Amino acid sequence: MSAIDHLTPELWRAATRNLLAKAIGEFAHERLLVPVKDGDAYVLGAERERYRFRARRFKLDHWVVDPASIERTGAGGAALEADAAAFFLAFRGELGLSDTVLPVYLEEVAATVNRGAFQLSEDQPSAAALVGSGFQAIEAAMTGGHPCFVAGSGRLGFTSEDYQAYAPEAGAGVRLMWLAALREHAMFAASPELDFTWLLDTQVDADSREYFASMLTDRGLTYDDVYLIPVHPWQWRNKISVTFAPEIAAGRLVPLGEGHDEFQAQQSIRTFFNRTDPGRDYVKTALSVLNMGFMRGLSTEYMEVTPAICDWVADLVHGDATLKRHGVTVLRERAAVGYRHPAYSQAPKGSPYRKMLAALWRESPVPKLAKGERAATMASLLHVDRDGKPFASALIRRSGLRPADWLRGYLDAYLVPLVHCLYKYGLVFMPHGENIILVLKDGAVERVFLKDIGEECAVLEPSTEVPEAIARIRAEVPDDVRALSILTDVADCFLRFLAGILHIDGVLSEDEFWRVAAEALKDYQAAHPELADAFERYPLFEESFTLSCLNRLQLKNNQQMVNLENQEESLIYAGRLDNPLSAWR
């Protein structure tokens, strides 16, 4: 298949309708657009055109728009073809798209539609077939992207050939480029029990290790003189070989060539799973492409304490009796490496130029699976195949459990541990679908792995002792914002989608869904009376909570939508949402 075979009118129309359905639903949810009821449909009107569509509305003001029902008309009611760019141009005022953001956002939208068309053209497995598929087959089959973000697959910088080679949904095998960096110009950090020799022995295949050593010998160097840095092939071609050319010429960086292990890109695009040896760690690389509100680089300075953060969180989680009972496992980011460029390190903090050459190693879940257990990204629970069949429904059927019992098992594995971390330690995560790996047994969720800890966890509770070396994970936020780590990040940004999917599929009504969720939380609270004070301070059953809007962040600034040093200050709110848990207050 060539890089543009999927660019046919039929596939593009279908992918466009899918994107417009998501855009209308999420922008209505974030109160950027206000659809008006018109008989059995809804209408959105702009200055020169109007959109009519059918939609179902659920709790948390969740809109599910029928893509096939979308009708676009122009002046005088003339029928017009659905067009993504035209939609954003028509509503640019309501969406707050500035002259600076607009063209880049339109490019991100085009790339996202392109992803949709590519996946419609592929022979994607049905949801039922996917239940029997392996970990990485499920990873590559995901079609939805982030459930909230409309322009979620920009990957600006990729060519069409790069897309086929490196996009997660392409599922292609990738070999990483390796560089040796003189130690006086590099950073290496690892868990206390590990060192660079461990990394060489366990994370680099034997043939590559021997070949790289011979190349270093030719330069009068040994492994004692350098640290090895794995590099995304795109990053090598487009950034390092050009932008870091002076460092290569001076011998401070030594290109060693590709390793032998074959990797597969994950949903997070810059993280790779080792297909040759699945027990080896994931490798997360710097990738200077613009994707979903950020340039996806990695900061050498920021990662210097990443292993220490992960060790502290893992020790806390694995040592907690409640979390142990629920089977929660932290996948530690065990080692990190980066290059300190003599010139670019003088750039302002946060600059993409300081994030071009670094990598980290994260534990693989594969060695931690027991017999009969299988791993799957939690994003899969929101996956719907081309025939409209949900993967979650297929899992429930496979389990043989009552849908409510299956849901309770999942929430006990996912929601309850997150709530316990908040209540007992003030420890919060960014627990969206791509950051959680489910452990499945016969279709039922047994337990979960937490990942992407170093960059996306925080401690909100002042009484929780945090070592000075990792003090950056402390965050000062008001009490009423702390509960949003569950109400927004879990309920609004993930569970509302799952509730809608199961309801529409006739598997479980949304009323029953939220009853089961409330029951799981109430049972947890009853089992932990010693935390009653925290239940009051971080209420999860209040009548309503603040609506935090993710798309508004990207629409405002799609180069860096939040300040990573103070994410809470960057958030944008728009009124309040009725809390579906409040009926069980």
PENOR-V978654 format. One record per residue. N is the residue number from 0. RES is the residue in one letter. PHI is phi as a letter, one per 20 degrees, with the letter a starting at -180 (999 if undefined). NEAR is the number of other ideal C-beta (glycine too) atoms within 10 Angstrom. Layout:
# PENOR-V978654
n=N res=RES phi=PHI near=NEAR
n=N res=RES phi=PHI near=NEAR
This chain:
# PENOR-V978654
n=0 res=M phi=999 near=10
n=1 res=S phi=f near=9
n=2 res=A phi=f near=14
n=3 res=I phi=c near=10
n=4 res=D phi=f near=11
n=5 res=H phi=e near=20
n=6 res=L phi=e near=14
n=7 res=T phi=d near=13
n=8 res=P phi=g near=8
n=9 res=E phi=f near=10
n=10 res=L phi=f near=19
n=11 res=W phi=f near=19
n=12 res=R phi=f near=16
n=13 res=A phi=f near=20
n=14 res=A phi=f near=23
n=15 res=T phi=f near=24
n=16 res=R phi=f near=21
n=17 res=N phi=f near=22
n=18 res=L phi=f near=25
n=19 res=L phi=f near=25
n=20 res=A phi=f near=21
n=21 res=K phi=f near=24
n=22 res=A phi=f near=23
n=23 res=I phi=f near=24
n=24 res=G phi=f near=24
n=25 res=E phi=f near=21
n=26 res=F phi=f near=24
n=27 res=A phi=f near=20
n=28 res=H phi=f near=22
n=29 res=E phi=e near=22
n=30 res=R phi=m near=13
n=31 res=L phi=e near=18
n=32 res=L phi=d near=19
n=33 res=V phi=c near=11
n=34 res=P phi=f near=21
n=35 res=V phi=d near=9
n=36 res=K phi=f near=9
n=37 res=D phi=b near=11
n=38 res=G phi=m near=8
n=39 res=D phi=e near=7
n=40 res=A phi=c near=17
n=41 res=Y phi=c near=21
n=42 res=V phi=c near=15
n=43 res=L phi=d near=22
n=44 res=G phi=d near=15
n=45 res=A phi=d near=17
n=46 res=E phi=f near=9
n=47 res=R phi=d near=11
n=48 res=E phi=b near=19
n=49 res=R phi=b near=18
n=50 res=Y phi=c near=24
n=51 res=R phi=d near=17
n=52 res=F phi=b near=24
n=53 res=R phi=d near=16
n=54 res=A phi=b near=18
n=55 res=R phi=d near=13
n=56 res=R phi=d near=15
n=57 res=F phi=c near=18
n=58 res=K phi=g near=20
n=59 res=L phi=m near=23
n=60 res=D phi=l near=17
n=61 res=H phi=e near=22
n=62 res=W phi=d near=21
n=63 res=V phi=d near=17
n=64 res=V phi=e near=24
n=65 res=D phi=f near=13
n=66 res=P phi=g near=19
n=67 res=A phi=f near=11
n=68 res=S phi=e near=15
n=69 res=I phi=f near=22
n=70 res=E phi=c near=14
n=71 res=R phi=d near=21
n=72 res=T phi=c near=15
n=73 res=G phi=d near=12
n=74 res=A phi=g near=10
n=75 res=G phi=m near=5
n=76 res=G phi=n near=7
n=77 res=A phi=f near=9
n=78 res=A phi=f near=8
n=79 res=L phi=c near=15
n=80 res=E phi=f near=9
n=81 res=A phi=f near=19
n=82 res=D phi=b near=17
n=83 res=A phi=f near=22
n=84 res=A phi=f near=14
n=85 res=A phi=f near=18
n=86 res=F phi=f near=24
n=87 res=F phi=f near=20
n=88 res=L phi=f near=16
n=89 res=A phi=f near=20
n=90 res=F phi=d near=22
n=91 res=R phi=f near=18
n=92 res=G phi=f near=9
n=93 res=E phi=f near=13
n=94 res=L phi=e near=23
n=95 res=G phi=m near=13
n=96 res=L phi=e near=20
n=97 res=S phi=f near=11
n=98 res=D phi=f near=7
n=99 res=T phi=f near=11
n=100 res=V phi=f near=19
n=101 res=L phi=g near=16
n=102 res=P phi=f near=10
n=103 res=V phi=f near=16
n=104 res=Y phi=f near=22
n=105 res=L phi=f near=17
n=106 res=E phi=f near=16
n=107 res=E phi=f near=25
n=108 res=V phi=f near=23
n=109 res=A phi=g near=16
n=110 res=A phi=f near=20
n=111 res=T phi=f near=24
n=112 res=V phi=f near=25
n=113 res=N phi=g near=22
n=114 res=R phi=g near=23
n=115 res=G phi=f near=25
n=116 res=A phi=f near=22
n=117 res=F phi=f near=25
n=118 res=Q phi=f near=22
n=119 res=L phi=f near=18
n=120 res=S phi=e near=17
n=121 res=E phi=e near=17
n=122 res=D phi=e near=5
n=123 res=Q phi=f near=19
n=124 res=P phi=f near=18
n=125 res=S phi=f near=14
n=126 res=A phi=g near=24
n=127 res=A phi=f near=16
n=128 res=A phi=f near=13
n=129 res=L phi=f near=22
n=130 res=V phi=g near=23
n=131 res=G phi=e near=12
n=132 res=S phi=e near=17
n=133 res=G phi=e near=12
n=134 res=F phi=g near=19
n=135 res=Q phi=e near=18
n=136 res=A phi=f near=15
n=137 res=I phi=f near=22
n=138 res=E phi=g near=24
n=139 res=A phi=f near=21
n=140 res=A phi=e near=24
n=141 res=M phi=f near=23
n=142 res=T phi=d near=19
n=143 res=G phi=e near=18
n=144 res=G phi=m near=23
n=145 res=H phi=f near=18
n=146 res=P phi=f near=19
n=147 res=C phi=e near=21
n=148 res=F phi=f near=21
n=149 res=V phi=f near=27
n=150 res=A phi=e near=29
n=151 res=G phi=e near=23
n=152 res=S phi=c near=24
n=153 res=G phi=f near=24
n=154 res=R phi=l near=24
n=155 res=L phi=f near=14
n=156 res=G phi=p near=17
n=157 res=F phi=f near=21
n=158 res=T phi=e near=11
n=159 res=S phi=f near=14
n=160 res=E phi=f near=10
n=161 res=D phi=f near=18
n=162 res=Y phi=g near=19
n=163 res=Q phi=f near=16
n=164 res=A phi=e near=17
n=165 res=Y phi=c near=21
n=166 res=A phi=f near=21
n=167 res=P phi=g near=24
n=168 res=E phi=f near=22
n=169 res=A phi=f near=20
n=170 res=G phi=m near=15
n=171 res=A phi=e near=16
n=172 res=G phi=f near=13
n=173 res=V phi=c near=19
n=174 res=R phi=d near=16
n=175 res=L phi=e near=22
n=176 res=M phi=e near=21
n=177 res=W phi=c near=22
n=178 res=L phi=c near=26
n=179 res=A phi=d near=24
n=180 res=A phi=d near=23
n=181 res=L phi=g near=17
n=182 res=R phi=f near=13
n=183 res=E phi=f near=8
n=184 res=H phi=d near=17
n=185 res=A phi=c near=22
n=186 res=M phi=c near=18
n=187 res=F phi=c near=19
n=188 res=A phi=c near=19
n=189 res=A phi=b near=21
n=190 res=S phi=g near=16
n=191 res=P phi=g near=8
n=192 res=E phi=e near=8
n=193 res=L phi=d near=15
n=194 res=D phi=b near=13
n=195 res=F phi=f near=17
n=196 res=T phi=f near=10
n=197 res=W phi=g near=15
n=198 res=L phi=f near=19
n=199 res=L phi=g near=16
n=200 res=D phi=f near=11
n=201 res=T phi=d near=15
n=202 res=Q phi=d near=20
n=203 res=V phi=c near=19
n=204 res=D phi=f near=15
n=205 res=A phi=g near=9
n=206 res=D phi=f near=11
n=207 res=S phi=f near=20
n=208 res=R phi=g near=16
n=209 res=E phi=f near=10
n=210 res=Y phi=f near=16
n=211 res=F phi=f near=22
n=212 res=A phi=f near=15
n=213 res=S phi=f near=9
n=214 res=M phi=f near=15
n=215 res=L phi=f near=19
n=216 res=T phi=g near=10
n=217 res=D phi=f near=8
n=218 res=R phi=e near=12
n=219 res=G phi=m near=8
n=220 res=L phi=c near=16
n=221 res=T phi=c near=10
n=222 res=Y phi=f near=15
n=223 res=D phi=f near=9
n=224 res=D phi=e near=15
n=225 res=V phi=c near=24
n=226 res=Y phi=d near=20
n=227 res=L phi=e near=25
n=228 res=I phi=c near=26
n=229 res=P phi=f near=24
n=230 res=V phi=c near=27
n=231 res=H phi=g near=28
n=232 res=P phi=g near=16
n=233 res=W phi=f near=22
n=234 res=Q phi=f near=27
n=235 res=W phi=f near=20
n=236 res=R phi=f near=13
n=237 res=N phi=e near=18
n=238 res=K phi=c near=22
n=239 res=I phi=f near=24
n=240 res=S phi=f near=15
n=241 res=V phi=d near=10
n=242 res=T phi=f near=16
n=243 res=F phi=d near=21
n=244 res=A phi=g near=11
n=245 res=P phi=f near=12
n=246 res=E phi=f near=22
n=247 res=I phi=f near=15
n=248 res=A phi=f near=9
n=249 res=A phi=e near=11
n=250 res=G phi=n near=12
n=251 res=R phi=f near=20
n=252 res=L phi=c near=25
n=253 res=V phi=c near=21
n=254 res=P phi=f near=15
n=255 res=L phi=d near=21
n=256 res=G phi=n near=12
n=257 res=E phi=e near=14
n=258 res=G phi=e near=23
n=259 res=H phi=e near=13
n=260 res=D phi=f near=22
n=261 res=E phi=d near=16
n=262 res=F phi=d near=23
n=263 res=Q phi=c near=21
n=264 res=A phi=f near=25
n=265 res=Q phi=e near=20
n=266 res=Q phi=g near=19
n=267 res=S phi=f near=18
n=268 res=I phi=m near=21
n=269 res=R phi=d near=22
n=270 res=T phi=d near=22
n=271 res=F phi=c near=25
n=272 res=F phi=e near=22
n=273 res=N phi=e near=20
n=274 res=R phi=f near=15
n=275 res=T phi=f near=13
n=276 res=D phi=c near=14
n=277 res=P phi=g near=16
n=278 res=G phi=f near=12
n=279 res=R phi=f near=21
n=280 res=D phi=f near=22
n=281 res=Y phi=f near=20
n=282 res=V phi=c near=22
n=283 res=K phi=d near=27
n=284 res=T phi=d near=27
n=285 res=A phi=f near=28
n=286 res=L phi=b near=27
n=287 res=S phi=e near=22
n=288 res=V phi=d near=22
n=289 res=L phi=e near=20
n=290 res=N phi=b near=22
n=291 res=M phi=l near=21
n=292 res=G phi=n near=22
n=293 res=F phi=b near=17
n=294 res=M phi=f near=20
n=295 res=R phi=e near=23
n=296 res=G phi=e near=24
n=297 res=L phi=c near=25
n=298 res=S phi=e near=21
n=299 res=T phi=g near=25
n=300 res=E phi=f near=14
n=301 res=Y phi=f near=21
n=302 res=M phi=e near=25
n=303 res=E phi=f near=16
n=304 res=V phi=d near=19
n=305 res=T phi=g near=25
n=306 res=P phi=g near=24
n=307 res=A phi=f near=19
n=308 res=I phi=f near=22
n=309 res=C phi=f near=26
n=310 res=D phi=f near=21
n=311 res=W phi=f near=21
n=312 res=V phi=f near=24
n=313 res=A phi=f near=20
n=314 res=D phi=f near=12
n=315 res=L phi=f near=18
n=316 res=V phi=f near=20
n=317 res=H phi=f near=13
n=318 res=G phi=e near=9
n=319 res=D phi=e near=18
n=320 res=A phi=f near=7
n=321 res=T phi=f near=17
n=322 res=L phi=f near=21
n=323 res=K phi=f near=13
n=324 res=R phi=f near=12
n=325 res=H phi=e near=17
n=326 res=G phi=m near=15
n=327 res=V phi=f near=22
n=328 res=T phi=c near=20
n=329 res=V phi=e near=21
n=330 res=L phi=e near=21
n=331 res=R phi=f near=23
n=332 res=E phi=e near=30
n=333 res=R phi=e near=24
n=334 res=A phi=b near=24
n=335 res=A phi=b near=26
n=336 res=V phi=b near=25
n=337 res=G phi=a near=27
n=338 res=Y phi=d near=26
n=339 res=R phi=e near=17
n=340 res=H phi=f near=21
n=341 res=P phi=f near=12
n=342 res=A phi=e near=9
n=343 res=Y phi=f near=18
n=344 res=S phi=f near=14
n=345 res=Q phi=e near=10
n=346 res=A phi=f near=13
n=347 res=P phi=g near=7
n=348 res=K phi=g near=10
n=349 res=G phi=n near=15
n=350 res=S phi=f near=15
n=351 res=P phi=g near=19
n=352 res=Y phi=f near=17
n=353 res=R phi=e near=23
n=354 res=K phi=c near=24
n=355 res=M phi=e near=25
n=356 res=L phi=c near=30
n=357 res=A phi=a near=27
n=358 res=A phi=a near=27
n=359 res=L phi=b near=27
n=360 res=W phi=d near=24
n=361 res=R phi=d near=23
n=362 res=E phi=g near=21
n=363 res=S phi=e near=21
n=364 res=P phi=f near=22
n=365 res=V phi=g near=14
n=366 res=P phi=f near=9
n=367 res=K phi=e near=16
n=368 res=L phi=e near=17
n=369 res=A phi=e near=9
n=370 res=K phi=g near=5
n=371 res=G phi=n near=9
n=372 res=E phi=e near=15
n=373 res=R phi=c near=18
n=374 res=A phi=d near=20
n=375 res=A phi=b near=26
n=376 res=T phi=g near=24
n=377 res=M phi=f near=22
n=378 res=A phi=g near=25
n=379 res=S phi=f near=26
n=380 res=L phi=f near=24
n=381 res=L phi=d near=21
n=382 res=H phi=f near=23
n=383 res=V phi=c near=17
n=384 res=D phi=f near=18
n=385 res=R phi=f near=15
n=386 res=D phi=e near=9
n=387 res=G phi=n near=10
n=388 res=K phi=e near=16
n=389 res=P phi=f near=21
n=390 res=F phi=f near=26
n=391 res=A phi=f near=25
n=392 res=S phi=f near=23
n=393 res=A phi=f near=23
n=394 res=L phi=f near=25
n=395 res=I phi=f near=25
n=396 res=R phi=f near=16
n=397 res=R phi=f near=16
n=398 res=S phi=f near=19
n=399 res=G phi=m near=11
n=400 res=L phi=e near=17
n=401 res=R phi=f near=11
n=402 res=P phi=g near=21
n=403 res=A phi=f near=17
n=404 res=D phi=f near=14
n=405 res=W phi=f near=25
n=406 res=L phi=f near=27
n=407 res=R phi=f near=20
n=408 res=G phi=f near=17
n=409 res=Y phi=f near=25
n=410 res=L phi=f near=23
n=411 res=D phi=f near=18
n=412 res=A phi=e near=21
n=413 res=Y phi=d near=25
n=414 res=L phi=f near=23
n=415 res=V phi=f near=22
n=416 res=P phi=f near=26
n=417 res=L phi=f near=22
n=418 res=V phi=f near=25
n=419 res=H phi=f near=23
n=420 res=C phi=f near=26
n=421 res=L phi=f near=22
n=422 res=Y phi=f near=25
n=423 res=K phi=e near=18
n=424 res=Y phi=c near=20
n=425 res=G phi=m near=23
n=426 res=L phi=e near=24
n=427 res=V phi=c near=23
n=428 res=F phi=c near=23
n=429 res=M phi=d near=18
n=430 res=P phi=e near=26
n=431 res=H phi=f near=18
n=432 res=G phi=g near=24
n=433 res=E phi=f near=22
n=434 res=N phi=e near=21
n=435 res=I phi=c near=23
n=436 res=I phi=d near=25
n=437 res=L phi=e near=26
n=438 res=V phi=d near=21
n=439 res=L phi=d near=24
n=440 res=K phi=c near=15
n=441 res=D phi=l near=14
n=442 res=G phi=n near=18
n=443 res=A phi=e near=19
n=444 res=V phi=e near=24
n=445 res=E phi=e near=18
n=446 res=R phi=a near=21
n=447 res=V phi=c near=23
n=448 res=F phi=d near=21
n=449 res=L phi=e near=25
n=450 res=K phi=c near=27
n=451 res=D phi=l near=21
n=452 res=I phi=e near=24
n=453 res=G phi=g near=23
n=454 res=E phi=e near=17
n=455 res=E phi=c near=17
n=456 res=C phi=c near=21
n=457 res=A phi=b near=19
n=458 res=V phi=d near=22
n=459 res=L phi=e near=22
n=460 res=E phi=e near=20
n=461 res=P phi=g near=10
n=462 res=S phi=f near=7
n=463 res=T phi=f near=13
n=464 res=E phi=f near=9
n=465 res=V phi=c near=19
n=466 res=P phi=g near=12
n=467 res=E phi=g near=5
n=468 res=A phi=f near=11
n=469 res=I phi=d near=19
n=470 res=A phi=f near=10
n=471 res=R phi=f near=13
n=472 res=I phi=e near=22
n=473 res=R phi=f near=14
n=474 res=A phi=c near=17
n=475 res=E phi=e near=9
n=476 res=V phi=c near=18
n=477 res=P phi=f near=8
n=478 res=D phi=g near=11
n=479 res=D phi=f near=13
n=480 res=V phi=e near=18
n=481 res=R phi=f near=23
n=482 res=A phi=f near=20
n=483 res=L phi=f near=22
n=484 res=S phi=f near=23
n=485 res=I phi=d near=24
n=486 res=L phi=f near=27
n=487 res=T phi=e near=21
n=488 res=D phi=f near=18
n=489 res=V phi=d near=22
n=490 res=A phi=f near=23
n=491 res=D phi=f near=24
n=492 res=C phi=e near=21
n=493 res=F phi=b near=23
n=494 res=L phi=f near=25
n=495 res=R phi=f near=24
n=496 res=F phi=f near=21
n=497 res=L phi=f near=21
n=498 res=A phi=f near=26
n=499 res=G phi=f near=22
n=500 res=I phi=f near=23
n=501 res=L phi=f near=23
n=502 res=H phi=f near=20
n=503 res=I phi=f near=16
n=504 res=D phi=f near=18
n=505 res=G phi=m near=9
n=506 res=V phi=e near=20
n=507 res=L phi=b near=23
n=508 res=S phi=f near=14
n=509 res=E phi=f near=19
n=510 res=D phi=f near=13
n=511 res=E phi=f near=16
n=512 res=F phi=g near=26
n=513 res=W phi=f near=23
n=514 res=R phi=f near=18
n=515 res=V phi=f near=20
n=516 res=A phi=f near=23
n=517 res=A phi=f near=20
n=518 res=E phi=f near=15
n=519 res=A phi=f near=20
n=520 res=L phi=f near=20
n=521 res=K phi=f near=15
n=522 res=D phi=f near=13
n=523 res=Y phi=f near=21
n=524 res=Q phi=f near=17
n=525 res=A phi=f near=8
n=526 res=A phi=e near=12
n=527 res=H phi=c near=16
n=528 res=P phi=f near=8
n=529 res=E phi=f near=9
n=530 res=L phi=d near=19
n=531 res=A phi=g near=11
n=532 res=D phi=f near=9
n=533 res=A phi=f near=20
n=534 res=F phi=g near=17
n=535 res=E phi=f near=9
n=536 res=R phi=f near=15
n=537 res=Y phi=c near=24
n=538 res=P phi=f near=19
n=539 res=L phi=d near=24
n=540 res=F phi=d near=17
n=541 res=E phi=f near=15
n=542 res=E phi=g near=12
n=543 res=S phi=b near=12
n=544 res=F phi=b near=24
n=545 res=T phi=f near=17
n=546 res=L phi=e near=21
n=547 res=S phi=e near=22
n=548 res=C phi=d near=23
n=549 res=L phi=f near=23
n=550 res=N phi=f near=22
n=551 res=R phi=f near=20
n=552 res=L phi=f near=18
n=553 res=Q phi=f near=24
n=554 res=L phi=f near=26
n=555 res=K phi=f near=17
n=556 res=N phi=b near=14
n=557 res=N phi=e near=24
n=558 res=Q phi=e near=13
n=559 res=Q phi=b near=15
n=560 res=M phi=f near=20
n=561 res=V phi=c near=18
n=562 res=N phi=e near=11
n=563 res=L phi=f near=15
n=564 res=E phi=f near=11
n=565 res=N phi=b near=11
n=566 res=Q phi=f near=15
n=567 res=E phi=f near=17
n=568 res=E phi=f near=9
n=569 res=S phi=e near=15
n=570 res=L phi=f near=17
n=571 res=I phi=d near=17
n=572 res=Y phi=d near=13
n=573 res=A phi=b near=14
n=574 res=G phi=m near=11
n=575 res=R phi=c near=12
n=576 res=L phi=d near=21
n=577 res=D phi=f near=12
n=578 res=N phi=e near=23
n=579 res=P phi=f near=24
n=580 res=L phi=e near=22
n=581 res=S phi=f near=16
n=582 res=A phi=f near=13
n=583 res=W phi=d near=13
n=584 res=R phi=f near=12
